[in-house]
Amino acid sequence: MSSVTSALRECHRLRVHLRNLQAEIDRGPRVLRAHQDDLEAARQTHKDHHDSITKLKLKQREDEGTLKQTENRLTKLEDQLSGMGVQKEYDAKQSEITQAKTKKGELEDTILSTIMELEEKTGAIPTVEQVWAQAQADFKQFQVDAAERLEGMKADQEVCTADLARTEATLPPDVKKTYDNIVKTKGPESFAAAKARVCQGCRTTMTEAQFTALRGGEFRTCNSCGRMQYPVE
């Protein structure tokens, strides 16, 4: 392969690599936001768990207070019942007592259910804390890894950019002029390998004579897609 076609092949490789590097660098902020969203979701889950425990404790206290009031009222109603002489008044008071007892039973069931839920959520605290701690550790490690990866990609960019400039400088002036015009509009898509007389950019077949000339080092562009070509076996 001639120096010109070898240079074109290397320019193609470097420009594609530089494009991919820049795409990865540009993707970095989106990846960071995704990890931040995951961390925020973990933080909210951790907060919600502890908030639910606080609310359950408050509910238990409120229900216990209501239960105490209901028990006091029930005692008072039962005391009043013994002094009732009129059947109608006795029946009305008995109805109030029944309602109070029903409410007392419902409150006791609710308090028991709250206590059981509290015990379950309290017992889960170690696991919740472990998950939250792991989420924070994972995010910190991601930040370290991302910073190292970004530094490596930027260093790779500098090396590839310098290599590209050196390779482009080897192109003859007449080729370089055409090269610059095509690269200006097509970027990394300015090149195409030619294999078995077929342009790998657009799948157009060239003549045997054209392929032979290309293999002999002649600079040419595809008649169909306009890409600069280089031969490959």
Secondary structure in CASP SS format (residue, H / E / C, confidence):
PFRMAT SS
TARGET T0000
AUTHOR 0000-0000-0000
METHOD secondary structure of the structure
MODEL  1
M C 1.00
S C 1.00
S H 1.00
V H 1.00
T H 1.00
S H 1.00
A H 1.00
L H 1.00
R H 1.00
E H 1.00
C H 1.00
H H 1.00
R H 1.00
L H 1.00
R H 1.00
V H 1.00
H H 1.00
L H 1.00
R H 1.00
N H 1.00
L H 1.00
Q H 1.00
A H 1.00
E H 1.00
I H 1.00
D H 1.00
R H 1.00
G H 1.00
P H 1.00
R H 1.00
V H 1.00
L H 1.00
R H 1.00
A H 1.00
H H 1.00
Q H 1.00
D H 1.00
D H 1.00
L H 1.00
E H 1.00
A H 1.00
A H 1.00
R H 1.00
Q H 1.00
T H 1.00
H H 1.00
K H 1.00
D H 1.00
H H 1.00
H H 1.00
D H 1.00
S H 1.00
I H 1.00
T H 1.00
K H 1.00
L H 1.00
K H 1.00
L H 1.00
K H 1.00
Q H 1.00
R H 1.00
E H 1.00
D H 1.00
E H 1.00
G H 1.00
T H 1.00
L H 1.00
K H 1.00
Q H 1.00
T H 1.00
E H 1.00
N H 1.00
R H 1.00
L H 1.00
T H 1.00
K H 1.00
L H 1.00
E H 1.00
D H 1.00
Q H 1.00
L H 1.00
S C 1.00
G C 1.00
M C 1.00
G C 1.00
V C 1.00
Q H 1.00
K H 1.00
E H 1.00
Y H 1.00
D H 1.00
A H 1.00
K H 1.00
Q H 1.00
S H 1.00
E H 1.00
I H 1.00
T H 1.00
Q H 1.00
A H 1.00
K H 1.00
T H 1.00
K H 1.00
K H 1.00
G H 1.00
E H 1.00
L H 1.00
E H 1.00
D H 1.00
T H 1.00
I H 1.00
L H 1.00
S H 1.00
T H 1.00
I H 1.00
M H 1.00
E H 1.00
L H 1.00
E H 1.00
E H 1.00
K H 1.00
T H 1.00
G H 1.00
A C 1.00
I H 1.00
P H 1.00
T H 1.00
V H 1.00
E H 1.00
Q H 1.00
V H 1.00
W H 1.00
A H 1.00
Q H 1.00
A H 1.00
Q H 1.00
A H 1.00
D H 1.00
F H 1.00
K H 1.00
Q H 1.00
F H 1.00
Q H 1.00
V H 1.00
D H 1.00
A H 1.00
A H 1.00
E H 1.00
R H 1.00
L H 1.00
E H 1.00
G H 1.00
M H 1.00
K H 1.00
A H 1.00
D H 1.00
Q H 1.00
E H 1.00
V H 1.00
C H 1.00
T H 1.00
A H 1.00
D H 1.00
L H 1.00
A H 1.00
R H 1.00
T H 1.00
E H 1.00
A C 1.00
T C 1.00
L C 1.00
P C 1.00
P H 1.00
D H 1.00
V H 1.00
K H 1.00
K H 1.00
T H 1.00
Y H 1.00
D H 1.00
N H 1.00
I H 1.00
V H 1.00
K H 1.00
T H 1.00
K H 1.00
G H 1.00
P H 1.00
E H 1.00
S H 1.00
F E 1.00
A E 1.00
A E 1.00
A E 1.00
K E 1.00
A C 1.00
R C 1.00
V E 1.00
C E 1.00
Q C 1.00
G C 1.00
C C 1.00
R C 1.00
T C 1.00
T E 1.00
M C 1.00
T C 1.00
E H 1.00
A H 1.00
Q H 1.00
F H 1.00
T H 1.00
A H 1.00
L H 1.00
R H 1.00
G C 1.00
G C 1.00
E C 1.00
F C 1.00
R C 1.00
T E 1.00
C C 1.00
N C 1.00
S C 1.00
C C 1.00
G C 1.00
R C 1.00
M E 1.00
Q E 1.00
Y E 1.00
P E 1.00
V C 1.00
E C 1.00
END
